[in-house]
């Protein structure tokens, strides 16, 4: 048996008794090995069971030999009471020890927490208050603080040794300032005032003459060269050395700032990418500049009534042609996004560019979902091509420029938020190929944008040409004579420095002493070497290198805050947002008043109607028209066949009677009649009948379509849709082309129907006779009407209605009477008069004093004989009513030869079969095709804004349109103002 630490083991049975922190896991004594039990009783006898319960905490950590063991069994006969009492006392003692340990731990935790809190509060009180610098870090950085890897961020920051290398020598600065102090105390005045240059922000002064002031960067003390007040050459040398050292320090700080900005740009890009991926699982909100741009887009399409004008701020970029407007805008947007040309006009319409910050450098048109990746050359080329196409499309025929605005948004890391409008360049002369009014049109477009009292005018002047040739400066000075919202930009300064004999002229320009115009600030920039293939990065490097080595900056002619497009973009952005904050609420109030006026007019004029704009009215009309078209499929087959058969007979009846029936019936021979009929029917079927049938079917479809639309019009339909429905109907009918492939099959069906002569039963025979009788009576009635018109009123009409015959009618009446006597004498006369008969009739009339032309005699005879023949045919038709028996048994009877009845049965059967065939084609194909055409027409009209404006008109429509626009503008302005206040 071994005893190690707090364990007692029996080697024979390998039972283990363990204790931990004064707690012992006990094994029943009966289950122990005999040797183990003996050891157990020995240790239990040596322990002191009467040890008081208030021992210290250290005594808890004791070995197994010091801990009380299980007492032995009670002697027999004792009843086990003493042993039970000793066990209960041991349990209470163990519980008291454990509770005391808990109190010690709880007290230590409370005391340690209080001490830690007190230490934390003391350290917190020693820290400075950083609440004033919360604006430096955007809100989304705090939201993403847990997502950012701080170790990577720490590695990305520059080492303190690198920053220390860039810091200036403080001893030298102290000596320099001591020297300056001695100069000032001796009464020497410097020629140029010490001013600050900022690499981050330009703040606008609110009092005095408008100008731009730069702050928050290393100060630069500059003095005019050649100051004659310096008497000693050593003082001048020290001053030059001081200036050079300060310039070097500025460049060091500038490089440090650019490096930090680059790293900050990358960090913001990562953060924005994470935000785009939806790490926060929250709804993505539109940026402030996007909200503002949407308001401007709506206003560009809104034709204001009630004198509410668009006075919202935007940056208007104006300048002479080829002055570098587009290049400056591209430098601000950090991408070559505009079409380029050598000396020719490229900007043919205003281009509104909304600049904002985003994780990726992309561009997108307002009316398109395609994103152009501005980091890829192929996307840049496609974007330039698309802008050029849109410009040319917006220009109307015979014009050179257009006032229509092209809206484009550009996002990218580090881009300043603002809205710029690039206008066509101002020209002095109209060249070949331009419209005669191009110059005036450009002036009117520029004035329309610049007359906005809240528009910031970015006046671009070419520094490489003579200032006296500038046109835009006079225009800008007219629109903003005080210069309170104009920023002047001198481009191509590198060429100006090279070409100008006197660089002081540049200083006069940027100080506002050369041009008659005033400006809020003056800037000098370089936009590259003039090559279209230069990248933005190369242009930036060239601009930076130029100004670093330029004598204009070194000699104090230009101030550091007046150079580079970067400083320009910062200044323009600050000025833009300052103007927005000052004017946006006033514009919101103006639209609120306009909305009240419009709503009042609507309530007074249309109190029971909903405010539906043109698009909503078009959708309502569209549904109504489609419902009317669907009604065509509900027409019954019986109705289709009845109207088709009726219209087809009306179309072909004249041809059947005049060209088939009458010529055949006048042959007076049964065989000749049938032969003539078969030949003429075959010719008719091959050439005319199928075409006539399709024409009738198409006309019937149109008439039914128009009938359904007219019926729906009477069912509480809005009359504002009448013009639209009529246009849709006409255009659908115009587009619908009947399926010509059905003509061949229809021709075969008609030919087979006409070839059948077998009348199978009496009802068919009676139906043919009825059809023939109705047709002949109709023709006889028409013929009598023609004759009555020829001869004039009879004696009864003359006496009752006081009507008289004309001289021609009197001649016709005498001719009719003479020809009727001839027919009475020759009842079986042929259809034509012989020449001798014409002569006889003429002589008889001349004998009665009526001089008549032979042509008039033949014309009168044609109508009289026609009436005579039809009367005889009707009599024969009545006789044939009982001729079916003879026809069925093929009896030959001259009086009951009813070949004409068979002809009319063939015609009637052909009409029925043709109507049935056309009805099937209508219901199975043509109605669906017409419905499809109607849908296509409605879709085309829906996409054509001008078409909708032509077809849905009226004050009610215009009022609803204005209400919708004003409400939308007001809501977006309120959302923008709310977001603007939150950003503050």
C-alpha positions, 0 to 999 in steps of 0.5 A: 500500500502506498500513500502519495499526496492526497491519495491512498492506494492498496496495491493488492486490490488497487482500490483508490481513495481520492481527496480534492480540495477537502472533498473525498470520494468514498467507497463503501467499506464493505467493498474494500479489500481486508487490508484496505479496511484495516488501514482505513480504521487506523487512519480514522482512529488517529483523526480528531473528530472534535476539531472545531468548524471555524478553521482557516481556509488554508486547512482545507488544502490538507492531505488525506492523513489529516482529513477525517476518515469514515468511522468504524461500525458501531458495536453490536447492541448499540443500535447504531445511534452514535454512529449515525450522530457522528455521520450527521455532524461530519456532513454539517461540518463539510457544508459549513466549509464549502459555504465559507469558501463561496463567500470568500470568492464572492467577496474577492470578485466584488472587491476586484470589480470595484477596484478595476472600475475605479482604475478605468474611470481614473484613466478615462478622465485623463483622456481628452474629449474627441466628440468634436471629431466624430465628423471625421469618421463616417457613420458606416465605419462605426457600424462596421467596426466589428467587421474590420480587421484592426491588425490589417488596419494597423499594418496598413498605416505608415510607421512612426519612423516614416512619418518622423522622416517627413516632418520638418526640422523644428530647430530650423523652423525656430531659427526662421521664425526668429528671423521673421520676427526680427524683420517684422520688428524692424518695420520690414513688410512682406509683399504677400500675406501668409496664407494657408494651403489645404490638401483636403478642404476649402472653406468659403468666407461668408463676408467681404468680397467673394473668394475661396480660402484654404485652411488646415494644412502646413502654412506657406509664407510667400513673398514677392520676388524683387522686393526693393525694400530689402536692403541687405542681400543676406536678408534676401537670401535667408528669405529665399531659403525660408521660402524654398524650405517651406515649399519643400515641407509643403511637398513632403506633407502633400505626399504624406497626405496623398499616401494617407488618402490613398490608403483611406480610399482603399479602406473605404472601398473595402468597407463599401464592398462589404456594405454592398454584400449585405453584411449588416442585413439591412435595407440599403439606403440611397446616398444623399447625392443620388436622392438629389439627382433623382429630384433634378431628373424629375424636374428636367421632365416637368413642364411647370404651370403655376410659375414654379421654376427649377431653382435647385443648385447644380454646377453648370460647366460653361466655356468656349469651344475646345477650352477644356470643359470636358477635360476638367469634368473628366478629371473631376470624374476621374475617367475619360468618359466623353467623346473626343474630337480635334477642334470639332463640336463634340458636346451637342446636348447638355450632359448631367453627371451625378458624381458620388462615392462608391466601392467600384468605379462605374457609370450608368445612364438614368434610363438603363441598368447597364453598368460601365466599368470605368477601369476597363478600356473597352467599357470606356470606349462603349460608354463614349460611343453610347453618349455620342449616339444619344447626343446625335439621337437627341438632335432633331433633323436640321439642327446641330445642338439639342436642349434635351439633357442626357443623365449619367451617374458616375461612382467611384472611390474618392470622388467628390459628391456633386451634380455637374451639367456639361453644356455645349461650347460657346462659339463665335462663328457658325461654320459649314455643316452647322444649322444657321441658328446654332450660335443662338441656340447654344447661347439660349441653352447656356442662359437657361441653366445659368439664370438659375439663381442657385446654379454654380457657374464653373467658367472654363477659360483656355489659358493658351489663347489670348484673353481678348478672344474669350466669349464666355466671360462676357456671357457669365458676367451678364448672368452673375455680375457680382460673381457670387456663384461663379468659379473661374478655371484657367486651363492649359496653364502649361501652354500658357506659361510656355507661350506668354512672354509675361507670366504676370498676365496669368497672375492678373487672370487668377486674381480677377484683374484682367477680365471684367467678370467677378468670381467666387474663386480662381483656379489654374489647372493642367488637363494633360498634354493634349493627347486623347490616349492619356490616362487620368493617372498620367494626367495627374502626374503630369499636372503635379510635376508641372506645378512642382517645377513651375515658376508660377507657384515658386515665384508666388504668382499662384497660390497652392490652394489655386492649383490642381484639379483636385483642389478645384473639385474640393472647392466646387463640392464645398460650394455646391453643398453650401448652396444646396443647404441654403436653398433646398428648403425654400424650393420645397416650400414653393412646390408645397404651395404649387401642390396645394393649388393643383389639389384645390383645382382638382377637388373643384372640377373633378370631385368624384374622379380618381387622380389618374395620370396619363400612364394610369389612364392608358392602362385602364383603356388598355384593359377595356380594349382587351376585354372588348377584343375577347368579346369577339370569341363569344360570337356564336357560329350561327351569327357568324355564318348568317352575317357572312352569308348575307354579306357575301351574297350582297357582294356577288349577287350583281355578278351572278345575276348580270353575268351568269344568270341573265346571259344564260337564261336568255339563250332559251335552250336548256343545254345551252343554259347549263353549259353557259352557267358551268363555264361562267361559274368555273371562271368566276370561281378561279378568278374572283370568288375566293378573293371576294369571300376573303374580303367579305370575311375581313370586313365582317371581322372589322365591323364586328370588332367596331360593333363590340367597341361601340357597345362597350362605349355605351356602358359607362365608358370614359369618353376620354378614351375615344380617340385612343380606341379609334387609333388602336382599332385602325392600327390593328386593322392596318397591321392585320393581314389575312392568311392567304394560304387559306385561299387555295383550299377555299377555292377548291371547296367553292368549286366542288360546291358549285359543281353539285347539281343534285337536290336531294329533297323537297325542302332544299328545292323549296329553299332554292325557289324561295331564294330565287324568288327573293332575289328576282323580286329584289332585282325587279324592285330595283329595276322599276325604281330605275325606270321611275327615275328615268321617266319621272313622276306619273300623273298621280304623283303630279296631281297629288304632290305637285311634281313635274317632269323634266324635258329629259324625263318627258323624252324618256317617257315617250321612248318607254311607251313606244318600247312597251308597245314593241314588247307587247307585240313580241313577247319573246323578244331577245335582250337586244334591239336590232338596228332597224328596230331602233330606227323605227322607234326613233322615226315614230318618236320624231313623228310625234315631235320627240327628237331622241338619240339612238343610244338613249333608246337602247339604254331605255330598252335595256331597263324595260327588257330587264323588267319584262324578263324578271317578271316572266322569271317570277312567273316561271319560279311559281310554276317550278314550286311543283316541279320537284317531282319532274326534276327528281324523275328527270322528266322533260317538260318545256314548261317545267324545266327548272334549270334556273332553280338548280342554279340558284340552289347551287349558288345558295349551297356554295354561299352556305359552305363558304360562310361555314369555312370562313367562320371556322377560319375566323374563330380558329385563327383570325380573331386570335391574330387580331387580338394579338395585333391589338396587344402589339399595338397597345404595347407600342403605344404604351412605349411611345410617350408622344403617342400617348400625349396625342391620344389621351388629352384634356385638362383633366389629364394634364392636371393629374400629370402635374399633381403626380409630378409635384407630389413626387418632387415634394416627397423626394425633396423632403426625403433629401432634406431629412437625409441632409439634416441627419448628415449635419 
